[in-house]
Amino acid sequence: MNFNKYRVKNSEWNIEQHEVFLDNLAKEKEIDLGITQKRLEIPIREKLTYIIFGVFILIILSFFGKTFYLQVVHGKELAGLSEGNRVRIQYVRGERGVIYDSNLKQLVFNNSAFDLVCDKRDLAVLSKDITKEIEEMAKIIGKDPEVLKKEIEKEKESQVLVAENIPHQTLLILEAKIKDFPGFEIDKNTLREYADGSFFSHSIGFMGKVNKEELTSYQGYSVSDYIGKTGVEKFYEEVLRGNPGKIEIEKNVSGNKKGEKIVSLPESGKSLVLYIDAELQKKLTEVLESRLKMTNLRKAAAVAIDPKTGGILALVSLPSFDNNILSSGITVSDLQKLQNDSAKPFFNRVISGQYPVGSTIKPFIASAALQEKIISPDKEIYDPGYIEVKNQYDPNIVYRYSGLEQPGYYDMRKAISQSSNIYFYTIGGGYKDQEGLGPTRIKKYLELFGWGNKNQIDLQGEAQGFVPSPDWKKQTKKENWWDGDTYHLSIGQGDLIATPLQVATAFASIANGGILYQPEIVKKIVDTSTGSMKVVQEIEPKIIRENFIDPENLKVVREGMRQGAIDGTGRVLQSLSVTSASKTGTAQTGRDNYYEIWASVFAPYDDPQIVLVVMVEDVEGLHVPALMVARDVLDWYFRR
């Protein structure tokens, strides 16, 4: 037998005798335990080895990928966030500018207020027991701890406005204990106080806490800042606010302040001087409210303009609201009550309300007819109280258009003063041998007077109004334009709408001889930071257009309006201490026997200083409250 084949070839693997002995013992032990021939170690399969290796490589690559993503892709962003935790910019508010009326009576004041702000970065870093800190703070400010905690948690921004306009007693407690609350700080603020707030709420407007959208849109605001929400407070926000200063605060890794550096000093805002006469504003509001109460009405608008500049002397929209309660903080229930009021107290009817104008349109139709030379001002047209127009397709069908005036002969001046519908049907749409303007020319001249376009007043929310046309009707209503549409347009009915501001601006151009001014609330910008009043900018009157109607033609129209204030539709103005000119209007609404009642007056007649337009909304029957308001206010205005 050949035993060489069993020899271990590797000379380094020599088997010692004791190893053989140990193997025999191990075998005997396996027999005793009943595990003979059972393998305790199983070699790992080659495929599984590759899988484990692949998983390991993927883990390594994911770590490298995440590192690349954080350091390269978002490196600058994360570095900025890290720097933001170490270095923070705090804005320092300058004194906000105030507001004066045209006689330099101060209408707006600044009062100190204090807010409580939570900085979540400090809250997370410094507080070992955040819940306890929030609970203790909630007790001090009188807030439910769970509510406060949710408010802080749900806010995505690092700073959260916790409480505003803190009461004095609470403020004293907070100032004594604020060092024990590293996640909270007291922020000094400015609260607006409006003298006679409800009288000026639609012109001056109000301020409120900055919202998230405004924080994104405007630079240099914090969560506790106030910002103009409506009126000149909003339109002149940048002028009134000035420029905030900046302080750079450095904190260590624990969130403690290491130091601070002044980056820039705050600049106080500039103040505004309005064209508005505060006493006239109050008188107009009081008289209008009184007349509305007598007739059980609530909704009206009135605006007074200086025809020589376009400056707004008074702007009244009823019902109104007190802007102080909105500026200082209003309860949710009170806010909802105002918002749900059917009379819409927040709605500025002067600049945003769009109404049919009725006979108020007639002086402008007369101006257009004279300018187009389609009629002489002295030509008389017989007014039998109606006109009849046969249907062009069926002569047996006759349309009748009526008027309310007495039958007789009317020239242009008398037609304006007595408000003859028949005369204006004739020159507007044409009748028998008299040529009419037609819808295209009517639209052209109404737009020259500023209707159908925004007049760019320095307030937000101005409506455009609307002057219809045949093309518009065809495209929108899928109907043809008929002669009846032109007749209705000629007396201010149909689809025509205008704002009280547009009507007043247009009448101002008649009063001043043909200059259409851009209406303006603010007269000048002043600096009062040094204790004196220094004029920074005079707001010069802006001319939209001029010379679009010959002065002689406007003279005829003014004479017709003057006659109206003597023995025409505005005869109640005879009692004024100065001469005046007027045009009234009664516009049908969508409700049967309900009207928008207009009165437009300028005075004195020879040298107009004021144009006053009053519109009372939803009047049942043909009452004349608007003209009575104009008379009472102008009587006071010129007697004072």
Buried (B, 14 or more C-beta within 10 A) or exposed (E): EEEEEEEEEEEEEEEEEEEEEEEEEEEEEEEEEEEEEEEEEEEEEEEEEEEEEEEEEEEEEEEEEEEEEEEEEEEEEEEEEEEEBBBBEBBBBBBBBBBBBBEEBEBBEBEEBBBBBBBBBBBEBBBEEBEEBBBBBBEBBEBEBEEBBEBBEEBEEBBBBBBBBBEEEBBEBBEEEBEEBBBBBBBEBBBBBBBBBBBBBBBBBBBBBBEEEBBEEBEEBBBBBBBBBBBBBBBBBEBBBBBBBBBBBEBEEEBEEEEBEEEEEBBBBBBBBBBBBBBBBBBBBBBBBEBBEEBEBBBBBBBBBBBBBBBBBBBBBBBBBBBBBBBBEBEEEEEEEBEEBEEBBBBBBBBBBBBBBBBBBBBBBBBBBBBBEBBEBEEBBEBEBEBEBEEEEEEEEEEEBEBEBEEEEBBBBBBBBBBBBBBBBBBBBBBEEBBBBBBEBBBBBBEBBBBBBBBEBBBBBBBBBBBBBBEBBEEEEEEEBBBBBBBBBBBBBBBBBBBBBBBBBBBBBBBBBBBBBBBBBBBBBBBBBEEEBEEEEEBEBEEBEEEBBEEEBBBBBBBBBBBBBBEBBBBBBEEBEBBBBBBBBBBBBEEEEEBBBBBBBBBBBEEBBBBBBBBBBBBEEEBBBBBBBBBBBBBBBBEE
